[in-house]
Amino acid sequence: MTADQAHDQPMSAALTRSESRLLVPALLFIALVVAAVGSLGTPLITSVATTFHVSLDSAQWTLTIALLSGAVATPVLGRLGAGPHRRATILATLAIVVVGSALTVLPLPFAWLLVGRAAQGVGLGLTALMMGVARDHLPEQRSAPTIALISVVSIIGAGVGYPLAALLTEFGGPRAAYGLGLLVTAIAFVTAWRSMPAAPEGRSARVNVTGALLLAGGLLLVLFLAGERSLWSRHLAVAVTLAVAAVLLLCVWAVSELRTKTPLVDVRAVRHPAVAGANIAMFVGGSGMYLLLTLITRYAQTPHSAGYGFGLSTFVAGLVLIPFSVLGFVAGKLTQRVRERIDGPLLLAGSAAIVGGGFVLFATARSNLAELLAAMGVLGFGVGSFSAAMPGVILAVTPKSETSSAMSFNYVVRSVGYALGSAIGGLILAAGTDTGRLLPDDDAYTTAALVGVAAMAITTLTSLILARRRSPETSPITPPSG
């Protein structure tokens, strides 16, 4: 080694450490932005219906279409993110989100607002790519906690965006709230442009177009059926036909993935006990977590004339989510310390049990706002811990090259679980609404909470089984060839 080389080496190492310090906040910021922007539709539905002179059902699609496009785009982006063009994929995706954000702000018809929201939803697929970047470019002692925090902020992003969007809507209408989305997504694009490193050499990731179309079709039908609850009551035959078509499409997709050398999602890896158990826990647990979130926010906004509820405005109801976000982030930080002493599946089980406690609290004590805030805080702590522990369970048996793809599938499972939780809550509350009344009985909320307790009990049991079967010698997944 020459003197010049010896001199350059520490300089290069220092530069790497400096870049690592900048990379972590960039990854967290981008994950937070895409999550918050994707959830912007929630507090704006009523205002959108008024501003654009459309029905509430039509305005609901400003949220639904973002979730749909995110679920469809996530596995595709995950596969592209596993290859050599990850940086370009991240920048192109954020560019789409920025353009979509601009469409939501411009004075265009309602149809263009939906197009913009669909483009914003594509950004939800970036979370898994942020995890892939962290695992490839950060030291191991920093990558694990960073990945956990990325997972957490992707959940609590809704709690951050909700009150801000609601406040801006009260003063300037929905376009003001969407304007905030445009601003932060533009900043996220510049952040990614300056901070995202290129993927390691030697990677390849060809997208199985047929598999992508089959999966997209199946997911669209599943999420559509979960969101359109009235279809099951008014047109049962159509709903059943679409459900059968969704199952067939997903079965054909699974067969296609098993036969191709370049799978969109490595189905064989999904069958690994650790991955399969984690995804089952994510599906059932996600449905329960989202169920409680929707129950609490809806209960808080129910007018006093119903005989219960607090009649909170959209903005004040958004503030109810602050305990969810704060305690979720705290739990995410604490989980990394506990993770050194307790195995991941046991953390999942404990977190699910905490969320179950939130359901019990909501079912038995919701007579004042303090009790509602307490239930939201317990939910946030459980969700934050669960989200922080989940990546470690999956990535413990996943090669670095498959990080984005493996976590993308987990987020698709989470999206479907969230949609199912929302649908279950809507169906239970609809069943508890007497003929001629607009609002459900108070007992319907208790029934929904008990269903949530059952869902979290199943999640806890699944995680405990996973912990019992898992051993330190569990063999890692072999990455797909090609």
C-alpha positions in Angstrom: 0.0 0.0 0.0 1.5 3.4 -1.0 1.5 6.4 1.3 -1.2 8.1 -0.7 -3.4 5.0 -0.5 -2.8 4.8 3.3 -3.8 8.5 3.5 -6.9 8.1 1.4 -8.3 5.0 3.2 -9.3 6.7 6.5 -10.7 9.6 4.5 -12.8 7.2 2.6 -14.0 5.5 5.7 -14.9 8.8 7.3 -16.9 9.8 4.3 -18.7 6.5 4.5 -19.6 7.1 8.1 -20.8 10.6 7.2 -23.0 9.3 4.4 -24.4 6.7 6.7 -25.4 9.3 9.2 -27.2 11.2 6.5 -28.8 8.1 5.0 -30.7 7.1 8.1 -32.9 10.3 8.4 -33.4 10.3 4.7 -34.8 6.7 4.7 -37.1 7.5 7.7 -38.3 10.8 6.1 -39.2 9.2 2.8 -41.0 6.3 4.5 -42.9 8.8 6.7 -43.9 11.0 3.8 -45.2 8.2 1.5 -47.2 6.8 4.5 -48.7 10.2 5.5 -49.5 11.2 1.9 -51.1 7.8 1.2 -53.4 8.4 4.2 -54.4 11.9 3.3 -57.8 10.7 2.0 -59.1 9.7 5.4 -59.8 13.1 7.0 -60.8 14.8 3.7 -63.7 12.6 2.6 -66.5 14.8 3.7 -64.8 18.0 2.5 -64.0 16.4 -0.9 -67.7 15.4 -1.3 -68.8 18.9 -0.6 -66.1 20.6 -2.7 -66.5 18.4 -5.8 -70.3 17.8 -5.4 -70.0 14.1 -5.3 -71.5 11.5 -2.9 -69.7 10.3 0.2 -69.3 6.9 -1.4 -67.5 8.5 -4.4 -65.4 10.6 -2.1 -64.4 7.5 -0.2 -62.5 6.4 -3.3 -59.9 9.1 -2.7 -58.7 6.8 0.1 -59.5 3.4 -1.4 -57.8 4.1 -4.8 -54.5 5.0 -3.1 -54.6 1.8 -1.0 -55.4 -0.2 -4.2 -52.6 1.3 -6.3 -50.2 0.9 -3.3 -51.0 -2.8 -2.9 -50.6 -3.5 -6.6 -47.4 -1.5 -7.0 -45.7 -2.8 -3.9 -44.6 -6.3 -5.1 -43.5 -4.9 -8.5 -41.4 -2.2 -6.8 -40.1 -4.8 -4.4 -38.7 -6.9 -7.3 -37.3 -3.9 -9.1 -35.7 -2.7 -5.9 -33.9 -6.1 -5.6 -32.0 -5.4 -8.8 -29.3 -3.0 -10.0 -31.8 -0.2 -10.8 -33.0 0.4 -7.3 -32.0 4.1 -7.2 -33.7 4.8 -10.5 -36.8 2.9 -9.3 -37.0 5.0 -6.1 -36.6 8.3 -8.0 -39.1 7.4 -10.7 -41.6 6.3 -8.1 -41.2 9.5 -6.2 -41.5 11.5 -9.4 -44.9 9.8 -10.0 -46.0 10.7 -6.5 -45.0 14.3 -7.1 -47.0 14.5 -10.3 -49.9 12.8 -8.6 -49.7 15.3 -5.8 -49.8 18.2 -8.3 -52.9 16.7 -9.9 -54.7 16.8 -6.5 -53.9 20.5 -6.1 -54.7 21.8 -9.5 -58.4 23.0 -10.2 -59.3 19.9 -12.2 -62.4 17.7 -12.2 -63.0 14.9 -9.6 -61.7 12.2 -12.0 -58.3 13.8 -12.1 -58.2 13.9 -8.3 -58.7 10.2 -8.3 -55.9 9.8 -10.8 -53.6 11.9 -8.6 -54.5 9.9 -5.5 -53.8 6.6 -7.4 -50.3 8.1 -8.3 -49.7 9.1 -4.7 -50.6 5.5 -3.6 -47.9 4.1 -5.7 -45.4 5.6 -3.2 -46.6 3.2 -0.5 -44.5 0.6 -2.2 -41.3 2.4 -1.4 -41.2 1.4 2.3 -39.8 -2.0 1.5 -37.2 -0.4 -0.8 -36.0 1.8 2.0 -35.5 -1.3 4.1 -33.4 -2.8 1.3 -31.2 0.3 1.1 -30.7 0.2 4.9 -29.8 -3.5 4.9 -27.3 -3.1 2.0 -25.6 0.1 3.0 -25.6 0.4 6.8 -23.5 -1.6 9.2 -25.4 -4.5 10.7 -25.6 -2.9 14.1 -27.4 0.1 12.5 -29.4 -1.6 9.8 -31.6 -3.6 12.1 -32.8 -0.7 14.2 -33.2 1.5 11.2 -35.3 -1.1 9.4 -37.5 -1.5 12.5 -38.0 2.3 12.6 -38.9 2.4 8.9 -41.5 -0.2 9.6 -42.9 1.9 12.5 -43.0 5.2 10.7 -44.8 3.6 7.8 -47.6 2.8 10.3 -47.7 6.0 12.4 -47.5 8.2 9.3 -51.3 8.2 9.2 -51.3 9.6 12.7 -48.9 12.4 11.6 -50.8 13.3 8.4 -54.3 13.1 9.8 -54.4 16.2 12.1 -52.3 18.3 9.8 -54.6 17.6 6.8 -57.7 18.1 8.9 -56.5 21.5 10.1 -55.5 22.7 6.7 -58.9 21.5 5.3 -60.8 23.6 7.9 -59.0 26.7 6.8 -58.4 26.2 3.1 -60.4 23.2 1.9 -59.1 19.9 0.6 -56.7 21.4 -1.9 -54.8 23.1 0.9 -54.3 19.8 2.6 -53.2 18.2 -0.7 -50.9 21.2 -1.2 -49.0 20.0 1.9 -48.7 16.6 0.3 -47.2 18.2 -2.8 -44.7 20.1 -0.7 -43.4 17.2 1.3 -43.3 14.8 -1.6 -41.2 17.3 -3.6 -38.8 17.5 -0.6 -38.8 13.7 -0.4 -37.8 13.5 -4.1 -34.9 15.9 -3.6 -33.8 14.0 -0.5 -33.8 10.7 -2.4 -31.9 12.3 -5.3 -29.1 13.5 -3.0 -28.9 10.5 -0.6 -29.9 7.2 -2.3 -26.9 5.1 -3.2 -26.8 2.7 -6.1 -27.5 -1.0 -5.4 -24.6 -3.3 -4.9 -23.1 -4.8 -8.1 -24.0 -8.3 -9.3 -27.8 -8.0 -8.7 -30.4 -8.9 -11.3 -34.1 -8.5 -11.0 -36.3 -9.2 -14.0 -40.0 -8.6 -13.5 -42.4 -11.4 -14.4 -45.0 -9.3 -16.3 -47.5 -12.1 -16.4 -47.2 -12.7 -12.7 -47.5 -9.0 -12.0 -50.7 -8.7 -14.0 -52.2 -11.8 -12.3 -51.3 -10.6 -8.9 -52.6 -7.1 -9.6 -55.9 -8.4 -10.9 -56.4 -10.7 -7.8 -55.4 -7.9 -5.3 -57.7 -5.4 -7.0 -60.7 -7.7 -6.7 -59.9 -8.6 -3.1 -59.5 -5.0 -1.9 -62.5 -3.9 -4.0 -64.7 -6.5 -2.4 -63.4 -5.6 1.0 -64.1 -1.9 0.4 -67.5 -2.2 -1.3 -69.5 -3.7 1.6 -72.8 -2.7 0.0 -72.1 -5.0 -2.9 -72.5 -8.1 -0.6 -75.9 -7.0 0.6 -77.4 -5.7 -2.6 -75.7 -7.8 -5.3 -74.6 -11.0 -3.6 -74.3 -13.0 -6.8 -72.0 -10.5 -8.3 -69.9 -10.3 -5.2 -69.5 -14.1 -5.0 -68.6 -14.2 -8.7 -65.9 -11.6 -8.2 -64.6 -13.4 -5.1 -64.3 -16.7 -7.0 -62.5 -14.8 -9.8 -60.1 -13.3 -7.3 -59.3 -16.7 -5.8 -58.7 -18.2 -9.3 -56.4 -15.3 -10.3 -54.3 -15.6 -7.2 -54.1 -19.4 -7.6 -52.9 -19.1 -11.2 -50.5 -16.4 -10.0 -49.0 -18.8 -7.4 -48.6 -21.6 -10.0 -47.0 -19.1 -12.4 -44.5 -17.9 -9.7 -43.5 -21.5 -8.9 -42.8 -22.2 -12.6 -40.9 -19.1 -13.6 -37.2 -18.6 -13.0 -37.8 -14.9 -12.3 -40.7 -14.8 -9.8 -42.2 -11.5 -8.7 -42.5 -13.0 -5.2 -40.5 -16.1 -4.3 -43.5 -18.3 -3.3 -41.1 -21.0 -2.0 -39.6 -18.5 0.4 -43.1 -17.4 1.5 -43.7 -21.1 2.5 -40.7 -21.0 4.9 -42.1 -21.5 8.4 -40.7 -18.2 9.8 -42.0 -16.2 6.8 -45.3 -17.9 6.6 -46.0 -17.6 10.3 -45.0 -13.9 10.2 -47.3 -13.2 7.3 -50.2 -15.0 8.9 -49.7 -12.9 12.0 -49.4 -9.8 9.9 -52.7 -10.6 8.1 -54.8 -11.4 11.2 -53.1 -8.9 13.4 -53.3 -6.1 10.8 -57.1 -6.7 10.4 -57.5 -6.3 14.2 -55.2 -3.3 14.5 -57.0 -1.3 11.7 -60.4 -2.4 13.1 -59.6 -0.7 16.5 -58.2 2.4 14.8 -61.3 2.9 12.7 -63.6 2.1 15.7 -62.0 4.7 17.9 -61.9 7.5 15.3 -65.5 6.9 14.2 -66.7 6.7 17.8 -65.0 10.0 18.6 -66.8 11.8 15.8 -70.2 10.3 16.5 -72.6 13.2 17.5 -74.1 13.3 21.0 -77.5 12.8 19.6 -76.7 9.1 19.1 -76.7 8.7 22.8 -72.9 8.1 22.9 -69.8 9.5 21.2 -68.2 12.9 21.6 -69.1 14.8 18.4 -65.5 15.8 17.7 -64.7 17.8 14.6 -62.4 16.3 12.0 -59.4 18.2 13.3 -60.0 17.4 17.0 -60.7 13.8 16.1 -57.3 13.8 14.3 -55.7 14.9 17.5 -56.9 11.7 19.1 -54.4 9.9 16.9 -51.5 11.8 18.6 -51.1 9.2 21.4 -51.2 6.5 18.7 -48.3 8.1 16.9 -46.2 9.1 19.9 -46.5 5.8 21.8 -46.0 3.9 18.5 -42.7 5.6 17.9 -41.6 5.1 21.6 -42.5 1.4 21.3 -40.5 1.1 18.1 -37.4 2.5 19.8 -37.8 0.3 22.9 -38.4 -2.8 20.9 -34.9 -2.7 19.5 -33.5 -2.8 23.0 -35.8 -5.6 24.1 -35.0 -7.5 20.9 -31.5 -8.2 22.2 -33.1 -10.3 25.0 -36.3 -11.6 23.5 -36.8 -13.4 20.2 -38.8 -11.7 17.5 -41.8 -14.0 17.4 -42.2 -13.6 21.2 -42.2 -9.8 20.7 -44.9 -10.3 18.1 -47.0 -12.3 20.5 -46.5 -9.7 23.3 -47.4 -6.8 21.0 -50.5 -8.6 19.8 -51.5 -9.1 23.4 -51.1 -5.4 24.1 -53.3 -4.5 21.1 -55.9 -7.0 22.5 -55.7 -5.1 25.8 -56.6 -2.0 23.8 -59.7 -3.7 22.5 -60.7 -4.8 26.0 -60.2 -1.2 27.2 -62.3 0.2 24.4 -65.0 -2.4 25.0 -65.3 -1.8 28.7 -64.4 1.9 29.2 -65.3 4.6 26.7 -67.5 6.9 28.6 -65.1 9.8 28.5 -62.5 11.1 26.1 -59.6 10.3 28.4 -60.5 6.6 28.2 -60.6 6.8 24.4 -57.2 8.5 24.4 -55.9 5.7 26.6 -57.2 3.0 24.3 -55.6 4.8 21.3 -52.3 5.0 23.2 -52.3 1.3 24.1 -53.1 0.6 20.4 -50.2 2.7 19.3 -47.8 1.1 21.6 -48.8 -2.4 20.5 -48.8 -1.5 16.8 -45.4 0.2 17.1 -43.8 -2.8 18.9 -45.4 -5.3 16.4 -44.2 -3.3 13.4 -40.7 -3.0 14.8 -40.4 -6.7 15.5 -41.9 -7.9 12.2 -39.0 -7.2 9.8 -36.5 -9.0 12.1 -38.5 -12.2 12.0 -38.7 -12.2 8.2 -35.2 -10.9 7.4 -33.5 -13.3 9.8 -34.0 -16.0 7.1 -33.9 -13.7 4.1 -30.8 -13.0 2.0 -29.9 -9.3 1.6 -30.7 -9.4 -2.1 -34.3 -10.4 -1.4 -35.0 -7.8 1.4 -37.2 -5.5 -0.7 -39.1 -8.4 -2.3 -39.7 -10.2 1.0 -40.9 -7.1 2.8 -43.0 -6.0 -0.1 -45.0 -9.2 0.1 -45.4 -8.6 3.9 -46.8 -5.1 3.2 -49.2 -6.5 0.6 -50.5 -8.9 3.3 -50.8 -6.0 5.7 -52.8 -4.0 3.2 -55.2 -6.8 2.6 -55.5 -7.3 6.4 -56.2 -3.6 6.9 -58.9 -3.7 4.2 -60.4 -6.8 5.9 -60.4 -5.0 9.3 -62.1 -2.0 7.8 -64.7 -4.2 6.1 -65.4 -6.2 9.3 -65.9 -3.1 11.3 -68.3 -1.6 8.7 -70.3 -4.8 8.5 -70.7 -5.1 12.3 -71.7 -1.5 12.7 -74.1 -1.7 9.8 -75.7 -4.8 11.4 -76.0 -2.9 14.6 -77.9 0.0 13.0 -81.6 -0.2 13.5 -84.0 0.4 10.5 -84.5 4.1 9.9 -81.5 5.1 11.8 -78.2 6.5 10.5 -76.0 5.6 13.4 -75.3 2.1 15.0 -76.2 1.3 18.5 -73.5 1.6 21.2 -73.6 -2.2 21.7 -72.4 -2.6 18.1 -69.0 -1.1 19.0 -68.7 -3.5 21.9 -69.4 -6.4 19.5 -66.8 -5.2 17.1 -64.3 -4.8 19.9 -64.9 -8.4 21.0 -64.3 -9.6 17.4 -61.0 -7.7 17.6 -60.1 -9.4 20.9 -60.5 -12.7 19.1 -58.4 -11.6 16.1 -55.5 -10.5 18.4 -55.8 -13.8 20.4 -55.3 -15.7 17.1 -52.4 -13.5 16.3 -50.8 -14.0 19.7 -51.3 -17.8 19.4 -49.8 -17.8 15.9 -46.7 -15.9 17.0 -46.2 -18.2 20.0 -46.4 -21.3 17.7 -43.8 -19.5 15.5 -41.6 -18.9 18.5 -41.8 -22.5 19.6 -40.9 -23.9 16.1 -38.2 -21.5 15.4 -34.6 -22.3 16.4 -31.3 -20.5 15.9 -30.4 -23.2 13.4 -33.3 -22.3 11.1 -31.9 -22.4 7.6 -32.0 -19.2 5.6 -34.0 -18.9 2.3 -32.0 -19.5 -0.8 -32.6 -16.6 -3.2 -34.2 -17.3 -6.6 -31.9 -17.7 -9.5 -32.0 -15.3 -12.4 
